[in-house]
Amino acid sequence: MRQNVYWLSLFPLLAACVAAPATPSAALTPTPRMTALPGTPCGLPPIVVPTPLALTPAPAELDPSVGLHVTGKAQTIELETYRLEVTGKVDNPMSLTYDDLRCMPKIEMQTTIVCKGNFEDTAVWAGASLRYILDLAGVQDGATDLQLTGVDGYAPIVGLDVAMSEKSFLAYELRGQPIPILHGFPVRAAFPGETGAYWVKWLVKVEVK
């Protein structure tokens, strides 16, 4: 499929990005959500939506607001209308809201994304277990891959074996706070130990192939 021209120009940078082996900041076992506070269907409090930076660093430059480097152009998504579509070779296609993801079993992990010759970024990310989501969707026999699509049109393919790893998740938090817009808000893919090119920002679609 035709890729966004901006992302094609960045692909050599993305392809060089490799996530180093993860260091769990908590147990790898997903944490169940319990009803406790008003705000979401499962009792989580509402979030404060991040605001875009006044000045955006160029690709591979450092974002001083969070101490991470930039690998894409910021995209703005309205949280109220946001949906993550899970489609393709599944028995139960799904359209998930941000709070649907927050209410799912949570994985939190520290990992280092290495872009050889450019930078190394270490941070704690957290989000919904991708394997849990795929189990809910019911992956059909014969499926081998996942195509991840961001709102900017970037759409790499990752093997189903990687997607079903206990370490793979869809991140909605960076260091305990909503992911900044420049780094993928509201949701980005997270594949600790795999190339950073799979860490799709502004994720809107997961298609099982």
ChimeraX attribute file (.defattr): number of C-alpha atoms within 10 A of each C-alpha:
attribute: neighborCount
match mode: 1-to-1
recipient: residues
	/A:1	6
	/A:2	8
	/A:3	12
	/A:4	12
	/A:5	11
	/A:6	13
	/A:7	18
	/A:8	13
	/A:9	10
	/A:10	15
	/A:11	15
	/A:12	12
	/A:13	19
	/A:14	22
	/A:15	14
	/A:16	18
	/A:17	26
	/A:18	22
	/A:19	24
	/A:20	20
	/A:21	13
	/A:22	17
	/A:23	15
	/A:24	15
	/A:25	15
	/A:26	12
	/A:27	11
	/A:28	15
	/A:29	13
	/A:30	19
	/A:31	15
	/A:32	10
	/A:33	14
	/A:34	12
	/A:35	11
	/A:36	11
	/A:37	12
	/A:38	11
	/A:39	12
	/A:40	17
	/A:41	13
	/A:42	17
	/A:43	14
	/A:44	17
	/A:45	12
	/A:46	11
	/A:47	11
	/A:48	8
	/A:49	15
	/A:50	14
	/A:51	11
	/A:52	13
	/A:53	13
	/A:54	6
	/A:55	7
	/A:56	14
	/A:57	17
	/A:58	13
	/A:59	14
	/A:60	17
	/A:61	14
	/A:62	17
	/A:63	18
	/A:64	9
	/A:65	8
	/A:66	13
	/A:67	11
	/A:68	18
	/A:69	22
	/A:70	17
	/A:71	23
	/A:72	20
	/A:73	17
	/A:74	19
	/A:75	17
	/A:76	15
	/A:77	16
	/A:78	10
	/A:79	13
	/A:80	8
	/A:81	8
	/A:82	17
	/A:83	19
	/A:84	20
	/A:85	17
	/A:86	21
	/A:87	21
	/A:88	18
	/A:89	20
	/A:90	20
	/A:91	13
	/A:92	16
	/A:93	17
	/A:94	17
	/A:95	14
	/A:96	16
	/A:97	16
	/A:98	17
	/A:99	18
	/A:100	15
	/A:101	20
	/A:102	21
	/A:103	20
	/A:104	20
	/A:105	19
	/A:106	22
	/A:107	26
	/A:108	27
	/A:109	23
	/A:110	19
	/A:111	22
	/A:112	20
	/A:113	26
	/A:114	20
	/A:115	22
	/A:116	13
	/A:117	9
	/A:118	12
	/A:119	15
	/A:120	16
	/A:121	16
	/A:122	15
	/A:123	15
	/A:124	17
	/A:125	25
	/A:126	24
	/A:127	26
	/A:128	27
	/A:129	28
	/A:130	27
	/A:131	20
	/A:132	18
	/A:133	20
	/A:134	21
	/A:135	13
	/A:136	14
	/A:137	19
	/A:138	14
	/A:139	21
	/A:140	14
	/A:141	8
	/A:142	8
	/A:143	14
	/A:144	14
	/A:145	17
	/A:146	23
	/A:147	19
	/A:148	24
	/A:149	23
	/A:150	22
	/A:151	16
	/A:152	20
	/A:153	18
	/A:154	24
	/A:155	23
	/A:156	15
	/A:157	16
	/A:158	20
	/A:159	14
	/A:160	18
	/A:161	11
	/A:162	18
	/A:163	20
	/A:164	17
	/A:165	14
	/A:166	16
	/A:167	22
	/A:168	23
	/A:169	30
	/A:170	26
	/A:171	30
	/A:172	24
	/A:173	22
	/A:174	20
	/A:175	14
	/A:176	11
	/A:177	14
	/A:178	20
	/A:179	23
	/A:180	21
	/A:181	21
	/A:182	23
	/A:183	23
	/A:184	27
	/A:185	26
	/A:186	25
	/A:187	27
	/A:188	25
	/A:189	26
	/A:190	29
	/A:191	29
	/A:192	26
	/A:193	18
	/A:194	18
	/A:195	20
	/A:196	24
	/A:197	25
	/A:198	24
	/A:199	26
	/A:200	25
	/A:201	31
	/A:202	26
	/A:203	27
	/A:204	23
	/A:205	20
	/A:206	21
	/A:207	17
	/A:208	23
	/A:209	19
